[in-house]
Amino acid sequence: MPLDSQQRARDEVLRRRGPAHLMGLPAGFTWRPAAQYWRDMYLATYLTGMDNSRTFTDSGTLDGDVRKSYEAFLRDHGDTPAGQVVRDFLALLAAGPVPSDEEIERFLTGHKLQTMLGVQPR
């Protein structure tokens, strides 16, 4: 099944900007708070999707194309801090039945992220 245009766009952003935004930054980096904000925003959006581009199907399972994207991300960036978060997220999903919204919220909070569902642009 070919990736839809939203998934291709998501993958392209991560391909082009992922390493700069998703890898650790040096401690003396002047723009560290801003870079951390955008890293967290991209990563949270990648994990949870947004209202018009959900990562889960209506039945609550991870969309197959999204899973393929996560697996490709791990192949390319698995040794980064963001790669570890994606790996942990896939482990949560594989650990048992479909996780509840509360379990996903706890996961995100534990990684200092928040869901991007329902977020309105400023």
C-alpha positions in Angstrom: 0.0 0.0 0.0 1.6 3.3 -1.0 2.1 6.0 1.6 -0.5 8.8 1.5 0.6 12.4 0.8 0.5 13.4 4.5 2.7 10.5 5.5 5.2 11.3 2.6 5.3 14.9 3.8 5.9 13.8 7.4 8.7 11.5 6.3 10.2 14.2 4.2 10.3 16.7 7.1 12.0 14.1 9.3 14.4 13.2 6.5 15.5 16.8 5.9 15.2 18.2 9.4 15.2 15.2 11.6 18.9 15.0 12.5 19.1 18.7 13.2 16.0 18.7 15.4 16.0 15.3 16.9 19.5 14.6 17.9 21.1 15.9 21.2 22.5 19.4 21.2 25.8 20.6 22.8 25.4 22.0 26.3 26.6 25.4 25.3 24.3 25.8 22.3 22.9 29.3 22.6 19.5 28.5 21.1 19.1 25.3 23.1 15.6 26.2 24.6 14.2 27.1 21.2 15.8 24.0 19.5 14.4 21.8 22.4 11.0 23.3 21.9 10.9 22.5 18.2 12.4 19.1 18.7 9.7 18.2 21.2 7.0 19.6 18.9 8.2 17.6 15.9 8.6 14.4 17.9 5.2 14.8 19.6 3.6 15.4 16.3 5.4 12.4 14.8 4.2 10.1 17.6 0.6 11.4 18.0 -0.3 13.0 14.7 -2.7 15.9 14.6 -6.4 16.1 14.2 -6.2 15.9 10.4 -3.4 13.3 10.2 -3.9 10.7 13.0 -1.3 8.0 13.6 -3.9 5.6 14.9 -6.7 4.0 13.0 -10.4 4.3 14.1 -10.0 0.9 15.8 -7.1 2.2 17.9 -4.3 0.4 16.3 -1.2 2.1 14.9 -1.6 2.9 11.2 0.5 0.5 9.1 2.2 3.3 7.1 3.0 5.1 10.3 4.6 1.9 11.7 6.7 1.6 8.6 7.8 5.2 9.0 8.8 4.6 12.7 10.8 1.5 11.6 12.6 3.5 8.9 13.2 6.3 11.4 14.8 3.7 13.8 17.0 2.4 11.0 18.3 5.9 10.2 18.2 7.5 13.6 17.9 4.7 16.2 21.0 5.8 18.1 19.7 9.3 18.8 17.6 10.4 21.8 14.6 10.7 19.6 15.2 7.2 18.3 15.1 5.9 21.8 11.7 7.6 22.4 10.3 6.1 19.1 11.7 2.7 20.2 10.1 3.0 23.6 6.8 4.1 22.0 6.8 1.0 19.7 7.6 -1.2 22.8 4.6 0.3 24.6 2.3 -0.5 21.7 3.7 -4.0 21.4 3.4 -4.8 25.2 -0.2 -5.8 25.1 -3.6 -4.6 24.0 -4.1 -1.2 22.5 -2.9 1.3 25.1 -5.5 3.6 26.6 -5.4 7.4 26.1 -4.2 7.6 29.7 -1.3 5.2 29.1 -0.2 7.2 26.0 -0.5 10.4 28.0 1.7 8.9 30.8 4.2 7.8 28.2 4.3 11.3 26.6 4.6 13.0 30.0 7.4 10.7 31.0 9.3 11.8 27.9 8.4 15.5 28.5 6.1 15.5 25.5 2.4 16.2 25.0 -0.2 15.1 22.5 -0.6 17.3 19.5 -4.2 16.2 19.0 -6.5 19.2 19.4 -3.6 21.7 19.4 -4.4 25.0 17.7 -1.7 26.9 15.9 -0.7 30.2 17.4 
